[in-house]
């Protein structure tokens, strides 16, 4: 096996194309190719070739000072895909370990857990979705056979909004499981705000402040910079369903938020993650087709307002809007199993865990 750095355009194309050949096209959702290209500035990308020259694996390697400060010194790896072959996996991890210089290995992350990455450990028959992982069942087996242990175990979630996914209508009350005393809205000066296609850039700093404050207590989370948030939301404005991006103000102060987007996973599958100008225009022209499913990317409440039921109010508004706009499913990116309150919100809406989810670590901790 030869581990080779990605240097040329042909190398990058081979890197991007490999998981498209490896995984089922109706389950694996590729990361947008322009995002992978952008990651080359912060990480080194590699492909693994067999003796015939065929790509049989890929990975990236990098370090993060903010992650080291939060978790301890780690050698990070990401974008990690491989055929079901111990020799290929060993070639990848031997190279990462050599680069680590004694640091424990952590991944897969691209570039951080609060961006994208992870391995699913169950639910392999269910397709993936944007901002979440999908992999075959041999991935977790391979990691664990090679001495990795699970870290930050979690689940993604699926809420069947109209019964079409299961063939049975759900018995959900008028509040969609989220009862809130409306008398509090006036007495506490609560105002629900919505995202705007035209003003999203101006709204991002409001969301970023709440996001960093509300997630600081999580073991894996590092503050997201303005540049990182801009990258992660690049292109969101023209797809935004304004009824699904919500935040709550209390006496004029933003205190809670929910970021939900139309699920364009099936389109990304079809174009192999290539969202150049032409494919963006095609997506824009057909975006009505992608208003059946939604993905809840992130939600939270600033620390000093947690426990006051403000996410319950926003969740009620979100589910009313999902129903009003004809969405049939809501998927959620991973929620740590220790975050019982967040998981309970999905159960209240009739949801169920979709994919088991984890990151992996190896070495002295």
N, C-alpha and C positions, 0 to 999 in steps of 0.2 A: 504494500500500500504506500502511496506517495501523497503526502500532505503538501499542497502547493498554494502559495498566496494568490489572491485575486489581484491581478495587476492590469490586465487589458480589458477592453469592452467584451471581448469573447469570453474571458474568464468570468466577468460579472454576469453575462448572459447564461453561462453554464451554472453559475451559483443560483440564479433566480429560477431557472428552468428545472433544476433537479427535483424539488419536491412535487412539481406538477406532474412529473413522470412517475414519481414514487407512490403518490397517494391517490385514492379515488377522487375523481373530479367532482362528485356530488357530496363530498363530506369535508374535504380540506379547503379552507379559505386562505388564499395566499395573502401575505403582507404586500401592500402596494410597493411595486418595484422601485418607485422613486424614493420611498422611505428607506429601503435597503441601501440604495445608492448613497443616500445622505448619511447613513450610519458609517460609511467608510471613513468619514472624518474623525470618528471617535473610537472606532474598533478596526482591527485587522480581520479581513475575511479570508477564509481558506476553503478549498475543495479537496476532497480525497479521491484519488484515482486508483483504479486497479491496474494490473500489469498490461491490460489492453488499452488503457487510457480512458476508460469509461468513468464518469463521475459516480461514485457510490456513497458519498457522504459530503457534508459541509459543516462548517462552524465558524464562529467569530470569537475573538478574544479581546478583552479590554479590562480596564480598571476604572473605578469611580471613587473619588475622594469623599463625596457625600455619603455613598453607601458604606465605605469603610468606617466613616465616623459614626454611622448608625448601628451597624452590625458587627464591625470589626474588619480587619484587613482580609480581603477576599480577591481571588482571581475569578473574574466573571467570564462566562462563555455564553453564546447565544446563537440564534439562527441555526440550531443544531438539528440536522436531519441525517438519517443513515439507513441503509438497507439492513435487513435482519441478519447480521453477520458480526460475531464477536470481534473478529480481527479488525473490522472497519471501526467499530466503536472504540476499541482499544487504541487504534492509531490516533483517533481524535483526542481522546482523553490523556493519552501519554504526552501528546504535544501540548495540551493545556497545562498539564502538571509540570512539564519542563519549563513553561513560561511562568508558572506560578511562583517559583523560587521559595517553596515551602509554605505558601499561603494555602488555606483551604480553597477548594473549588466550589463555585456557586453558579447555578443556572438551571435551564437556559433562560437568559434575559436579553432583551434587545430594546433598549440598552439597560433598562431597569425594570424591576417588577411592576412599578406603577406606570410603565409604558406598555410593553407587551412581552410575552414569553410564557413559560410554564409548560407542564406536561399534563395531559388528562390521564386519569387512572381508572376511569370507568365511563360508561356511556358511549362506547366507540361506534355504536350503530347510528347515533344521532349526529347530524352534521355540525360542523363548527359554525362560527359567526365572527363578524368583525371584532377586532380587539380581543380575541380569545384564541386559544390553541385548539388544534385537532391533530391527533396522531394515532397510529394503530396500537393494538394491545401489546405488541412486543417492546414498545418504548419503555414503559415503567419497569418491565421485567429486565430489560437490558441494563438500565441504570442501577437497579438494586442488585443484580448479579455481579456488577462491577464495583460494589462497595459504596454506592451512594445511599444516603438516607433522605427521607422526605423532610421538607421544611415549609412552614406556612401552608399546611393542608387546607383546602378550601373546596367549594363547589360552585359551578355556575348553576343558574336557575332558569326554569321555563314556567311561564304563566300562560295557560290556555285561556284566552279571553272570551272566545265564543263557542268553544266546544268542537270546532272543526278538526283540531289536531288529534283529539281522542275519539271523536264521533259521538260525544255526549255533552249536552249543555251543562254548564256549571251553575250551581245555585249560589249566586252571589247577591248580597243585598244591594239596595240603592246606593249605598256608600262604598260599594266594592270592597267591603271588609275594613274600611278605614273611617271609623266614626270619629267626628270631631265636633266639639261644642261651638257652633257658629257665633254664640254670644261673645266668645273670646276674641273674635276677629276685630270687633270694634273696641272692646275694652283694652286690648293689648296693642292696638294700632298696627294690626297685621295687614300687609298688602302683598298679594302674589304678583310677581313680575314674570314676563315672558321674554324668551330670546327673540332676536330680530335679525333677519337676513341682512338688513342694511346697516345695522349698528353692532354686529357681533364683535368686531375688533375692539370696540369701546367697552363692550360688556365683559370681555375675557378677563381683564384685571379684577373685576368684582368676583368672578367665579374662582380665580386663582387664589385670592386671599382666603376665601372660605375653604377651598379645597386643602390648602396647605395647613390651615389651622385645625380643621376637623380630622385630618388623617395623620397628624404628627404623632399621635399616640400608637399607631400601628407599627409593628416590629420591622416591617420591610420597607416602609414608606420614607422616601427622601423628598424634600421640597422640590416642587416642579418649578422650573424657571419660566419666565415669560417666553423665552425662545422655544423651550420644549413644548409649552402649551400651544404656541402658534403653529409648531410643526405638526402636533397631534390633531389639531383642528383645521389644518390646511384643507381647503376645499369643502369644509362643512357648511359654509353659509349658503351655497347654492342648493344644497340638499335639505337644509334644515326645515323641519316641521315645527313652526314657532310655538305650537301648543304643547310641545313635549319637552322644551328646555325651560325650566322653571326655577325661580328662586323666591325666597320669602324675606320681606323686610319687616322688621319690628321697630316701630317708631323711627323709620327711615334708615335703620341699620340692617344690612344683609346678614341673615343668621342661618339659613338653610338653603339647600339647592338639590335639584335632580337634573341630570343631563341624560336625555334619551334621544336617540336618533333613529330614523328609518333604517331598516336592515337591508343593506345593499350587498349582502354576502353572495347571493346567487349571481349577481352581475360580476362581482370580482372573480368568482369561480369561472364564469364564462370567458372573461378576458385575461385570465391568468395573472391578475393583479396589476396589469398594465393600464394605468389611468393617465395616459397621455392626453393631449388636447382633444384628439379625435374621439377617444373613448369617453372623455368627460362630457363632450357635447352630446354623444349618444345617450349617456346616462341621464343628462339633463332633459333630453327630449322624451325619455321614457320613464322619468322618475315616478310617475303615477303608479307604475307596476310594483314599485317597491314601497308602497304605503300599506302593505298587509301585515308585515312583521316589523317589530321595533326592538332595539337593543338599549337597555339601560346601562350606560357606560359607567356612571359614578353618581353617588349621592352622599350627602353628609350634613352635619349640623356643627356649628362652631362650638367649642368645648363648654363655654359657660351657659349655653342654652340647650345642651343635650338633656334629654329626659322630660322635655316640656311638650312633646307631642307634635312638634312642628313638621317633622318628616311625615307624620300621619296626615296632616293637612295637605302637604304637597303631593303625597301619594294618592290621596283622594282626588285631587285636581287632575293629576296625571291620568289616572284610570278613567275618569269621566271623559277626558279628552281623547284617550285611546278608543273608547267606545264610540264617541261622537264621530270620530274620523275613520271608523271602520277597520281598525287593526284587529287581527285575529290572534296574535301571539306577542308576548313580551319575553325576551331573553335578558339575562343579566350576566355581566362579567363576574369573575370569581369573587366570592365572599368567604373570608376565612371562617373556619368552623368554630373558632373561639368568639366570633362576632355574632352572638346569639340574637341580639336585638335586630340586626339587619336581616338575617335569615328569616326571622319571625314575620317580617313585613311581607315576604313572598308567600309564606304559608297562609297568612291571613287572606291573601288574594286568590287562594286555591292553587298556588304554585308547587313545584316539586324540584328537587335537585336534578340537574341535567347531566353534567359531567363532573366526576371527581377531578380534583385539580391540585397540583403541587409544584413546588420547585425542589431542586435536588442539591445536596451538599456532600462533599467528600473531603476528609482531612481532619486534623486536630481542631477542635472547636473549644 
